[in-house]
Amino acid sequence: MARIIISAGHTNKDPGTVVSGIREVDLTRKIAKEVVALLRAENFVTLSVPPELDLARRIAWINQTGYSEANKDISIEIHINDGGKKGIEGWHQADKIDSQNLTNDILNETMKVTGWPSQGNKSEYEHPLGSLAFLHNTNPIASLVECGYLDNPEDLEFFKSEANIKKLAQGIVNGVKKFLGVGTIIKQTKQKPQDISIQTPNTPVPQKTVPAVIGSTPANQVPVATTPSPSPSPSTTFSSQPGGTFNQTSPGSFGGVGGMGGMSSMGGMGGGISSFGGGAGMSGMPIAGGAPGAGGYMSRDQRRDMIKNNYIKILGREPNQSDLNYFLNIGITEEQLIRKMVDSQEHVDLVKSRQEVIQTKKRFIEQRNEILRLKAKVNDQRGILKNLNALLMQKNNSIHVLQKKINSTTTNKKPVKNKKKQQPKYPKSFQERLLDYFSKKLG
């Protein structure tokens, strides 16, 4: 039967949407808790992602369980939407039919139970971020569900009822059951897991084996291998118990599979210890001391350089010590590291900043061209103004010359004396006038 992982979005440090004191993180945890309880009540093997893990650590935790798409295992992350709309919205992993079908079934069944409308089942590539890390990087069939809109008054009122929370959880569970083609699950008595032997037919099995329990081997000890009699092909016995115990009976074969969450004393997260050195751990990184996995063996120093080089190349900075230790300890491959870094929020912010720089540069070029155009226009206006000033000066000079000529002409003219006729004070008689005449003549 397929196994299921339920993850509640956000943490107390990053609580998501908050409306009227109600936090998204609190609601997602309530819903996730109810979903897990309902699934376990019907005997589904169900894990709940520990709270307070950030997104990168949630994804790493899920992938370290060993759950996978090939086994039809499922991982669901629960969120609460915002944006003022109403109803439920789903996101599926791009180009993955199972992810799309799982999300469709969850949406349809939840709509039936809650009466909510659907805002659609969307590919992660339609998201403004370009992709969603939870969908893109988890190994199981993944679905991300946005349950209602916290900033919608009706949906906000819906979340205040515990009965409604259980109703919503039941819709998600019904969707999972529909996807798996399961009706009412008949509860079965849990049995102690038995060891499963995987052997090649007609191959003699060595008599002696070396047991190794993941996490129990002291750091300063190496399991002692016995040399079995030669056999045409390897024969390995694994235990299915969550402890991760296995027996390695063939020389030269890869390390055993670690138990869920188990840590081997050598070779990285979840890797087993073989008789002649470890094989590939859960993360796929070759383990020191054994045969190299796909991509070849890398020493710790080589992996440290690989991590630093990719940080500088992709994020433009060196990793801090905690990031460096984290990636070294989980034994991540270069391909997985690049995927994580490309899907990280920091890289998304860098891409966004790059786009903003491109847009700013474009606006700068446009504004620079506009300034150049305005400068050319100003220069033209200055030329026109200069010509007008020259004409004005020429006009003023002409006026000045004319004024001088006028002044010169006025100065050269003789002044005209005004002869005033003296009027006699009294009229003279003829004798007086005659006397005056002879007086002037005679002198």
C-alpha atoms as one frame of an Amber mdcrd trajectory, in Angstrom:
protein
   0.000   0.000   0.000   1.209   3.520  -0.784   2.586   5.571   2.079   1.634
   9.180   2.755   3.476  12.215   4.168   1.547  15.271   5.378   3.314  18.614
   5.742   1.898  21.782   7.296   3.146  24.917   5.562   5.032  27.662   7.409
   6.640  27.943  10.851   6.377  30.235  13.846   9.250  32.274  12.433   7.442
  32.480   9.091   3.727  32.237  10.026   2.374  33.057   6.564  -0.799  35.109
   6.200  -2.182  36.690   9.388  -5.723  38.129   9.505  -7.484  39.343  12.681
  -4.907  37.560  14.813  -5.496  34.210  13.073  -2.246  32.815  11.620  -1.908
  30.569   8.615   0.634  28.351  10.389  -1.809  27.530  13.199  -4.564  26.557
  10.772  -2.321  24.417   8.559  -1.138  22.469  11.597  -4.701  21.861  12.767
  -5.743  20.629   9.336  -2.616  18.474   8.951  -3.151  16.927  12.394  -6.735
  15.944  11.489  -5.671  14.572   8.089  -2.958  12.413   9.678  -5.381  11.105
  12.321  -8.021  10.184   9.711  -5.494   8.440   7.447  -3.986   6.445  10.315
  -7.479   5.492  11.498  -7.904   3.769   8.136  -4.545   2.013   8.402  -2.645
   4.145   5.905   1.042   4.356   6.719   1.241   8.098   7.355   4.062  10.374
   8.475   3.754  13.949   9.707   6.616  16.315   8.917   8.000  17.742  12.187
   6.955  21.348  12.807   9.400  24.246  12.731  11.382  22.837   9.800  11.896
  25.469   7.129  11.092  24.606   3.519  14.531  23.252   2.599  14.662  21.077
   5.712  11.081  19.842   5.154  12.019  18.696   1.662  15.225  17.047   2.919
  13.291  15.280   5.697  10.720  13.928   3.213  13.372  12.685   0.794  15.323
  10.984   3.574  12.345   8.763   4.384  12.944   6.823   1.185   9.371   7.363
   0.015   9.232   7.713  -3.748   7.054   8.256  -6.788   7.986   4.788  -8.064
   6.217   3.247  -5.044   3.166   5.512  -5.502   4.016   7.219  -2.203   2.413
  10.623  -1.658   3.481  13.915  -0.070   0.946  16.710   0.523   1.640  20.194
   1.839  -1.220  22.247   3.258  -1.431  26.029   3.017  -4.067  28.752   3.413
  -4.499  31.211   0.544  -4.899  34.972   0.450  -6.058  37.365  -2.238  -9.703
  37.907  -1.344 -11.129  35.039  -3.403 -13.057  32.039  -2.054 -12.575  28.294
  -2.137  -9.781  25.804  -2.670  -6.798  25.922  -5.019  -4.330  23.194  -5.961
  -0.828  23.098  -7.398   0.773  20.058  -9.024   4.261  19.122 -10.108   4.850
  20.159 -13.708   4.672  17.377 -16.325   3.689  14.792 -13.691   0.334  13.146
 -14.439   0.112  11.436 -11.027   0.676  14.745  -9.236  -1.990  16.402 -11.377
  -4.495  13.576 -10.813  -3.858  13.507  -7.048  -4.437  17.260  -6.802  -7.604
  16.987  -8.921  -9.039  14.302  -6.670  -8.268  16.295  -3.519  -9.896  19.416
  -4.969 -13.017  17.583  -6.156 -13.581  15.662  -2.920 -12.958  18.717  -0.743
 -15.430  20.748  -2.810 -18.069  18.075  -2.181 -17.531  18.143   1.574 -17.127
  21.890   2.110 -19.262  23.306  -0.699 -16.353  25.541  -1.680 -15.717  26.527
  -5.306 -12.435  25.573  -6.941  -9.873  28.140  -8.047  -8.247  25.529 -10.262
  -5.507  22.924 -10.347  -2.399  24.706 -11.598   1.052  23.661 -12.717   3.924
  24.866 -10.562   5.305  26.618 -13.655   2.279  28.951 -13.585   3.348  30.283
 -10.187   4.928  33.764 -10.063   8.077  32.184  -8.584   8.484  30.024 -11.698
   8.315  26.772  -9.734   7.455  25.528  -6.238  10.294  23.805  -4.400   8.005
  21.460  -2.434   6.563  20.095  -5.675   9.756  20.256  -7.700  12.192  18.642
  -5.276  10.306  16.004  -3.272  10.647  12.376  -4.334   7.071  11.143  -3.709
   4.041  12.166  -5.788   3.536  15.731  -4.585   0.537  18.022  -4.190   0.205
  21.466  -2.621  -3.285  22.493  -1.473  -4.359  26.065  -0.651  -7.357  25.593
   1.671  -9.576  28.680   1.558  -8.691  32.368   1.651  -7.829  33.752   5.062
  -8.596  37.328   3.968 -12.097  36.340   2.805 -14.583  36.970   5.682 -16.639
  33.839   4.881 -13.609  31.559   4.768 -12.205  33.202   7.895 -15.457  32.420
   9.720 -15.298  28.848   8.371 -11.924  28.271  10.028 -13.213  29.310  13.449
 -15.182  26.038  13.711 -13.366  22.831  14.722 -16.104  20.857  12.937 -15.271
  22.669   9.715 -11.565  21.895  10.172 -12.422  18.189  10.457 -14.722  18.463
   7.451 -11.925  20.000   5.388  -9.498  17.293   6.523 -12.020  14.608   5.555
 -12.229  16.084   2.047  -8.454  15.831   1.647  -8.469  12.234   2.919 -11.312
  11.322   0.531  -9.267  12.764  -2.333  -6.251  10.654  -1.381  -8.403   7.518
  -1.174  -9.963   8.241  -4.548  -6.531   8.708  -6.127  -5.336   5.412  -4.650
  -8.515   3.659  -5.751  -9.343   2.718  -2.184 -12.867   2.668  -0.743 -13.433
   1.989   2.917 -10.168   0.738   4.338 -10.533  -2.468   6.352  -8.396  -2.210
   9.429  -5.853  -4.986   9.647  -3.987  -6.304  12.634  -0.491  -4.943  12.573
   2.098  -7.685  12.299   5.739  -7.570  13.135   7.685  -7.062   9.916   9.557
 -10.098   8.717  12.963 -10.166   7.116  12.784 -10.337   3.337  15.489 -12.292
   1.577  16.471 -11.344  -1.953  18.512 -14.095  -3.483  19.547 -15.169  -6.928
  18.073 -18.607  -7.796  20.437 -21.546  -7.514  23.028 -19.384  -5.802  24.711
 -20.871  -2.718  24.210 -18.690   0.348  27.272 -18.147   2.597  26.938 -19.521
   6.049  28.267 -16.518   7.935  26.958 -12.983   7.821  27.998  -9.758   9.458
  25.101  -7.877  11.045  25.226  -4.101  11.266  22.683  -1.842  12.875  22.442
   1.636  11.459  23.538   4.180  14.000  24.902   1.575  16.439  28.430   1.134
  15.099  30.919   3.215  17.105  32.596   5.941  15.100  36.060   4.493  15.709
  35.205   0.946  14.675  34.692  -0.607  11.263  32.532  -3.729  10.885  34.690
  -6.783  10.428  33.919  -8.643   7.247  34.175 -12.380   6.888  35.328 -13.770
   3.594  32.582 -16.018   2.253  33.113 -18.695  -0.272  32.940 -17.387  -3.844
  29.522 -17.217  -5.432  28.495 -16.356  -8.981  26.393 -13.390  -7.872  25.757
 -11.372  -4.711  23.194 -12.423  -2.147  21.975  -9.869   0.353  19.447 -10.076
   3.150  17.704  -6.908   4.296  15.433  -6.283   7.229  12.242  -4.309   6.659
  12.117  -3.093  10.234  12.335   0.680  10.727  15.547   0.242  12.680  17.470
  -0.302   9.486  19.210  -3.633  10.399  20.591  -5.617   7.492  22.965  -8.474
   6.759  25.565  -8.139   4.033  26.627 -11.534   2.749  28.406 -10.780  -0.485
  31.768  -9.095  -0.954  32.074  -6.117  -3.223  28.389  -5.273  -3.199  26.940
  -1.886  -2.263  26.006  -0.884   1.256  22.631  -1.825   2.688  19.627   0.436
   2.818  19.406   2.424   6.038  16.177   2.530   8.002  13.841   5.475   7.940
  15.707   8.361   9.489  18.607   6.034  10.403  22.162   7.317  10.348  25.091
   5.108   9.546  28.330   5.700  11.398  30.119   5.916   8.047  29.012   7.181
   4.695  26.315   9.824   5.145  22.629  10.058   5.861  20.676   6.839   5.781
  23.445   4.794   4.127  24.135   1.221   5.163  27.531  -0.308   5.954  28.643
  -3.095   3.681  31.236  -5.776   4.370  33.762  -4.033   2.133  32.777  -0.358
   2.523  29.527   1.560   2.143  27.551   2.079  -0.993  25.325   4.985  -1.936
  23.431   6.667   0.884  19.829   7.764   0.676  20.850  11.040  -0.912  22.773
   9.315  -3.678  26.271  10.561  -2.757  28.992   7.872  -2.881  30.140   6.919
   0.597  33.774   7.057   1.630  35.457   3.708   1.751  33.261   1.873  -0.731
  32.712   1.590  -4.425  31.808   4.944  -6.010  28.202   5.457  -7.021  27.027
   7.097 -10.226  29.245  10.094 -10.839  32.282   8.662  -9.037  33.675   8.972
  -5.528  34.254  12.417  -4.069  36.243  13.052  -0.934  34.982  15.428   1.723
  37.412  18.121   0.566  36.291  17.681  -3.025  32.648  17.964  -1.958  33.473
  21.074   0.075  35.069  22.653  -3.007  32.107  21.572  -5.142  29.656  23.193
  -2.723  31.676  26.420  -2.514  32.123  26.638  -6.291  28.397  26.167  -6.942
  27.468  28.714  -4.278  29.742  31.287  -5.917  28.553  30.405  -9.421  24.805
  30.313  -8.678  24.319  32.605  -5.666  27.378  34.808  -6.058  28.674  34.156
  -2.550  30.417  31.522  -0.465  28.258  29.327   1.789  28.163  30.130   5.481
  29.535  27.493   7.827  26.133  26.074   8.822  25.068  25.611   5.177  28.418
  24.068   4.319  28.242  21.604   7.231  24.625  20.733   6.406  25.315  19.841
   2.770  28.506  17.991   3.650  26.725  15.910   6.288  23.803  14.866   4.087
  26.212  13.870   1.315  24.425  15.751  -1.432  25.376  15.296  -5.089  26.271
  18.233  -7.286  23.094  17.809  -9.337  20.914  17.788  -6.210  22.779  20.787
  -4.786  22.265  22.781  -7.979  18.552  21.924  -7.997  18.188  23.009  -4.370
  20.042  26.243  -4.965  18.146  27.073  -8.146  14.836  26.421  -6.373  15.819
  28.307  -3.221  14.185  31.579  -2.247  17.582  33.274  -2.362  18.028  32.318
  -6.015  14.457  33.371  -6.767  15.239  36.738  -5.157  18.434  36.985  -7.184
  16.562  36.258 -10.411  13.927  38.802  -9.406  16.646  41.329  -8.580  18.300
  40.567 -11.914  15.021  41.221 -13.688  14.661  44.458 -11.737  18.204  45.430
 -12.737  17.391  44.703 -16.385  14.203  46.750 -16.147  16.051  49.554 -14.340
  18.778  49.523 -16.982  16.135  49.644 -19.694  14.445  52.595 -17.994  17.854
  54.258 -17.564  18.599  53.892 -21.281  15.171  55.262 -22.159  15.612  58.190
 -19.778  19.146  58.816 -21.043  17.865  58.898 -24.624  15.104  61.256 -23.532
  17.680  63.497 -21.839  19.800  63.496 -24.999  16.729  64.409 -27.039  15.871
  67.226 -24.622  19.479  68.439 -24.678  19.380  68.574 -28.475  16.100  70.466
 -28.290  17.582  72.898 -25.746  20.604  73.419 -27.990  18.272  74.183 -30.895
  16.355  76.636 -28.756  19.592  78.247 -27.648  20.615  78.680 -31.290  17.301
  80.306 -32.087  17.597  82.548 -29.025  21.152  83.515 -30.036  19.971  84.496
 -33.507  17.129  86.532 -32.049  19.545  88.301 -29.715  21.807  89.131 -32.673
  18.849  90.556 -34.621  17.801  92.552 -31.577  21.304  93.992 -31.189  21.386
  94.860 -34.897  18.046  96.588 -34.549  19.245  98.514 -31.498  22.392  99.611
 -33.367  20.321 100.798 -36.299  18.077 102.762 -33.976  21.146 104.275 -32.318
  22.635 105.339 -35.666  19.384 106.924 -36.736  19.129 108.709 -33.423  22.620
 110.165 -33.893  21.779 111.372 -37.374  18.658 113.030 -36.112  20.568 114.711
 -33.314  23.283 115.867 -35.723  20.795 117.411 -38.136  19.075 119.279 -35.351
  22.389 120.739 -34.082  23.502 122.211 -37.510  20.397 124.350 -38.054  20.693
 128.165 -37.213  18.401 129.246 -34.538  15.583 131.467 -35.767  15.314 134.669
 -33.786  11.911 135.744 -32.989  11.527 139.376 -33.823   9.229 140.979 -31.519
   7.357 143.884 -32.824   7.345 146.670 -30.430   4.138 148.309 -30.253   4.259
 151.965 -29.523   3.049 152.903 -26.246   0.884 155.586 -27.914   0.266 156.551
 -31.531   2.609 159.268 -32.940   1.455 162.193 -34.901   2.623 162.968 -38.393
   4.904 165.722 -37.256   6.529 163.431 -34.720   7.102 160.705 -37.259   8.553
 163.247 -39.736  10.822 164.558 -37.052  12.036 161.043 -36.223  12.789 160.385
 -39.893  14.962 163.475 -40.330  16.648 162.760 -37.023  17.787 159.325 -38.234
  18.922 160.687 -41.591  20.858 163.485 -40.244  22.330 161.262 -37.807
